[in-house]
């Protein structure tokens, strides 16, 4: 008879918050890392952060491991990553429960999306490690054969956000190590636990010590020590646009990969299936309590369908259940922290004060934890804060448009360009939207499906570079052209430029 899993609220973390050179290591920094359960408003762990010396030790461990890991064949790396996927599958329940505990996510989300998606990412990159693409070797000039080498960059310093701790660890670590790099990852200090479990699983599966290292602490202390380290060859960051731009400016000469903010438009044309659009809007604005850079945040709906869309969306929002993350009936968990709950509430309050109408929600429920009611807003101005800036909560703003030209213009009228969706039965409208909306991903008649085989990256202030897919491998490799003379002649044809005569 098997025992029931430990309830999420009773999970206890009794290990250090750093994983360096294959071992858990207690932090020695002066600041403390406090991880809280946002559903219960209780402390899960309180430990010192990593010191600058420990960040240095992690980077040097990665450098030592790079000498061996980068020389392994793609097949050897692939085999170890397949073993890693099997180990993660065996520990899937533990990962799902800890992701729920540290984030407040409903257990059905962590089980079906976060953990399942991360394991699929590992399996994908295990295969992708053996399938680097490039030009075929050949003669592109009369007297030379050319070939392309893809080579790892070296030690990668990565910083991941708090909204999808496990998946973001996967998106950072997997393409880097599949390409032969080693990595030091700093997870968000409020959600480090599943990143640590992810790295421990890799080590258990046989990936050598030092290939994956985790250091925990604040951005200004641990993050700065990591990105500014002389032995870090590349910096990858996911988070806010302001912080990403600051990091990029602080590391001149280093390769950077930045996945930054988003403010995804949700464009509903007059021929759209309004039921499908309303269902999609609610799901895509509420997933992960709206704490998703690709979440539907601003819906533009043709004026002739505006009231129908708003009314149906409001009805569906009324069915969204806030509650205990372990309850299978729960749809929406809490926000990540009290500070973030306050930020979301303040943005909605300012929209109300500016004249917007709060159709649904707009308040904090009377219950423990950092919950916020799913919120629907109309009557906001296009240039208002609630339309232009990231809320990162379960908040959807709906605005009308009259013409297709206006819809495209409004969709592009923010600094961001990460994701978007268009809802229409017209193939020509769909084609135009996919072409003219400036975003790294445009979904047609859906919003937010993410798959390992397709890239995730942004335009404009949403950053540069791609996560997932084989395109991400380009971010973590240097491309080298190798040219070999095939004539054996001492005097080459092009030497006539220098020497007189032939």
N, C-alpha and C positions, 0 to 999 in steps of 0.2 A: 504493500500500500504506500503510495507516494504522499508526502506531506504537502499541504497547501503552501504557496509562496508567501513570503513575509509581506504583510500589508505595506503599501507604499509609505504610509505615515509612520511606520515603525522601523523603517530601514535606518541603520546606523553606520556611519562611515568612520572607520577606525584606522585608516592608513594615511600616510603623508599625501600631500597635494602636488608632489613633483615626481616625475618618472625620468630618471637620468641614467643613461648608459645601462639600461636593463634593470634598474632597481628603483623602488620607491624611496624617495629622499625627503626628509622633513625640511621645511623652509627655515631659513636663517635670517630673513629680512626683518627690518624694524616694523614695517606695517603688518597688519593682520588681514587675512582673507576670511570673510564671513559669508558662508553659503546658507541661504534661508529657504525654507519651503514656503513659496508664495501662496499656496492654498491654505496653509495653517498659520502663517506668520510666526514660524518657529525657526530657531537656529539649528541647522543640520551639522555644521562643522565650523570651527573657528580656530585657525592656525596661522602661524607667520607665513608671509609670502616668501618667495625665493629671493635670495640676495643677488647682488650683481656678480659675486664670485660664483654662485651656483649657475647663473645664466652662462657665464664664461665656461664653466665645467661642462654644461650641456652642449654648447657650441663645439667645444674641443672634442667631446665624445662623438659628435656628429662628423667632425672632420676626420677622426681616426677611422670611423666606420666607413666613410666615403671611399677610402682607398681600396677596400674590399668589395663593398656593395656595388660600386660603379663598374667594377671589372667582372662581375657576374654576368653570365649570359642572360638574355631576356627569358629564356626558358627556365633558368634556375630561379630568377625573381618571380616568374609567373607561378611556378610550383609552390613556392612559399606563400604567395598571396592566396592561392586556392586553399591551402591549409588554413590560412587565417580566416577565410570565409567560413570554413567548416567549424572552426572554434567559436566564431561569433554566433553562428547558428545555435550551437550548444548552450551559449550563454545569453540568448536573445531575451529571455524573460528578465534576467537581472538588468540588462541594459535598458529595457523598456521601463522597468520600475524606477530605476535611478533617474532616467530622463524625466519621468513624470514627477519625481520627488523634487528635483532641483529646479524644474521649470514651471511646475503646476499644470503641465499639459494633461489632457485626458489620456487615460491609459490606452484607449482605443486608437488615439492618434500616434502615440509613441510606438505601439505594437505594429500597427498596420502601415505607418508612414515612415517615421524616423528610423526605427531599427531595420525594418524590412528594406527600406530604400538604401540604407547604408551598407547592408550586406550585399545587395545587388550591385552597388557601386564597386565593392571589393571584387566581386566576381567579374564585372566588366573590365576593370583595370588589370586583373590577372590575365585576361585575354589580350587586352590592348598592349600590354608590355611586350608582346611578341609580334606586334603588327605596326611598326613605325613606317610611315609612308614617306615617299620622296621621289624625285626624278630618277628614272632608270639610268644606270651607267651607260655612257655613250660618248661618241665623238661630236662635240658641238663646235670644234674648230678642226681644221684639216690635220693637225699634227699632235693633238692631245686627246687623251681619254679623260673625261670628267666623271666624278662621282660625288655624292653627297653623304656626309656623315652627320648623324644627329647625336650629340654628346651631352651628357648631363652638365648642369651648370655648377653644381657643388653643394654647399650647405645652404638650405633655404630656411629663412626665419619667417614664420607665419603667425598672424594674429587673427583669431576667430571671434565671432560675436556670440551673444548669449541667447539669441532667439531659437536657433537650431544647433545646439552644442555638438551633438553627435554627428549630424549630417555635415556640418561645417568642418568638423575635424576630418571627416572622410574626404570632403571636396578639396581640402588643403593637402592632406597627407598623400592620398592615393596617386594622383598624377605625378607628384614629385618623386615618390620612391619608385613608381613603375618605370620612370625615365632614368633611374639610376642615381638620383640625388639622395641625400639624407636631410633630415629636417628637425628643427626645434620649433614646437608649436606652443604659443601662449593662448590658452582658451580664455574666454571672459572670466574674470575672477569670481563672478557670482554663480557660474555654472561650469565648473571644471571637471566634475566627477566622471561623466561618460567619456570624455576625452582621455582620461587616465585609464579607464577600463578598456578603451579601444586600443591604446598603446600596449597595455599589459597583454591583451589577447594576441596582438601581433608577435610579441616576444615569446609567448607561450607556444605559438605556432611555428616558431623557428626562425623568424626574422631576426637577424643579429642585433645584439646590444648596440645602442648608439645610432641605429638607423632612424628610429623615431624617439624623440625626447619631448617631454611635456614640462613646462615651467609655469607656475601659477602666480599671479600677482597683478598689480595695477598697471595701467598703460604707461603712466609717466615714469614708473620705476622699472618694472620688469620689461615692459614693452620697449621702452627707450633703450635699455641695456641690450636687448636682443637685436633690434633693427639697426642700431649703431655699431654693432660689433664688427671689428675688422675682418673676422673670418666668416661672416655671413655674406654670401655671394648674391643672394636674391631675397627680396622682401615681398611677401604676399599678405594682403590685408583685406578683410571684409568688415564693413562697418559704415559709419556715417561719412558723408562726402567731406565734411570739414576736417575730420581726423585723417582720412585717407590722403587728402591733399597736403596736409601738414607732414605726414610721414614721408610721402614722395619727395617733398622739398628737402627733407632732412637727410636723405640718403642719395646724394648726387653720384652718378656713376654706377649705381647698382640697378639690376633688373628689378622692375616692380610689376606686380599684378594686383589690380585694385577692383574689387566688387563693392560698389558704394550704394548710395541711397536709391530709392525708387518712389514713384508716385503714379502708379499704373492707371491709365485711362481705360474705361470700359464703355465702348461706343455701341449704342443700340440704334440701328437704323429703323426706318418706318416699316420695313417689310420683315423685321425680325420676329421670331417666335418669342412672344413676351413671357410666356410661362417659363421657357427654357432660360431666358435672360435673367428673370427674377430669381430663379433657383440658383443660377450661376453666380449672380451678384451676392447673394446671401452667403453661399458656401465660400466664395473667394474673398469676401471681406471679413469673414469670421474665422477662417482657418488659423490655427495657432493664436487665437484671440487677436487676430489682425496684426500680429507681430511678424510680418513677412514683407520683405522689400518688394515682392511681386504681387502682393495682395491687391484686390480691386479696391481703389480708394476714391475715385472720382468717376461717376457714371455720367456720360453725356447721352441723352435720350431725345429722339426726335419729338418735337413739340406735340405732334398728333398722338403720340403714344406715352407722353410723359405721365399723365395722371394714372393711367392703367399700370404702368411700370411701378410707380411709387406706391400705389395702393397694394399691389400684389407683393412687392418686396416687404412692405410693412407687415402684411399678414404673415409672411414666412418668418420674418424676424421674431414675431411673437411666439413662434414654436421652438426657437433656439433655447436650449436648457443650460443654465449655469449651475455648476454644482461640484460635488466631490469628484476629483479626477479619476478615482477608481470605479465610480459608478458607470456601468455601460450606457446609461441613459444620458450622461453628461455630454454636451456638445462643446461647451465653452469653459475653459479653465480661467484662472486669474491672469492678470498681467504679471510681468517678471518681478516687480519690486514696488514698494510703496512710492518711491520717487517717480517711477514711470507711471503709476496709476495717477498720481497728482498731475503729471505733465499732460497726459491724455485729457483728464478732466478740465484742466485749465484751458487747453486749446478749444475744447467744445464750448466752454463757458464764454470765451472771447468771441466765438462765432455767434453765439446766441445774443451777446451784447451788441454785436455789429449788425444785427437784424435778421440773421438766418433763422429758419424754423426747424426746431427739433421735432421731427415726426415721430420718432421712437427713441427710447433710451435717453442718453445724455446725463446719466447719473451713476453714482456708486451704489450698488445694492447694499442693503443693511445685513451684512454677514461678515464673518471673519475672512481674512485673506484679501488679496489685492484685485478684487473683481471689478469689472466695469461693464455696464449693460451694453449690448449691441445697439449701435446708434445709427439712425438714418436722418440726414440733414438735407433740406432744400432751401432755396432762397439765398444762398451764399454768392458773393461776387467772384468772378473768375480770378481776380487778382488778390483775393483774400488769403489769409494765412491758412485757413482750413483746406483750401483748394490747392495751394501752391507748395506747402511744406509737409514733410512726413509727420503723420500722427503716430503711426505704429501701434494702433489699437483697433478695436472692432468698430470703425467709423467709416461710413459710406456717405459721400456727398453727391447729390444728383442735380444736374443742371440741364436745361433744354437747349436744343439747337434747331435751326430751320433748314439748312442745306447741307449737302455732303461736304462741300468745301469748308463750311464753318465747323463741322464735326472734326475734320482732320486738323484744322488749324487749332481748335481748342485742345485736342488730344496732345498736340506737340507743344502746347503753351505752358511748359514748366521747364526748369533746368534739367530734369531727369529724363532718362531714356532706357529703362531696364526692361520693362515688359508692358504689354498692352493686349487688349482683346477687342474684336469687332464682331457684332452680332447681326447677321443678315442672311437671307436666302438667295441673294443675288451674287452670282459668281464674279461678276465684274466689280461690284462694290467690294467684295472680299479681296479680290486681287489688288484693287487700288489701296485699300486699307493696309494690306500686308506690305505694299511697296512704299507708301508715303508716311506711315506712322514711324517716327524715328525712335525705334526701340530695338534692343537686342533679341527680343522674342515677341512675336505677334500671334496670338491664338485666334482662331476663327470659330465662333459658336462654342467656345469653352474658355475657361480662365484658370490657369495655374497648374495644369498637368506637367510634371517634370519627369524626364526619363534619362537614364544613364547615357544613352547613345547620342543625345542631342546636347548642344552647348548651352551654357547659361552665362551671359555677359551683357554689358550695357553700352549705350551710347552716351555722349555728353557727360553730364556730371555724375552719371551712374558708373563711371570708371572705364577701365580697359582690360582686355584679356578675357578668357573664357574658363569657366569651371565645367567639369564633366565632359564627356565625349572625347574622341581622339584629338579634337582641336585643342583641348587643354594641354596635351602633351607638348604642343608647340611653345606654350608658355614656359615650360620647365626644361627646355633643351636649347643648346646652341647649335646652329646649323653651320657646318664647315664644308666648304668646297675643296675637294682634292683633285688636282690636275696633274696628269702623268704624261710626260713626253713619250710618243710612240715612234719617233723617227730615228733616234740615236745620233742625230747630227749635232756636231758641236756648234755650228753656226745655224741658228734658228731663222725661220723666214722673217720674223718680225725684227730681227737684229738690223735689217737694212735701214731702220729708222735712226740707228746710232752710227753704224759703220758705213763708210763710203763704198759705193758699188755693191755688188751682190756677194 
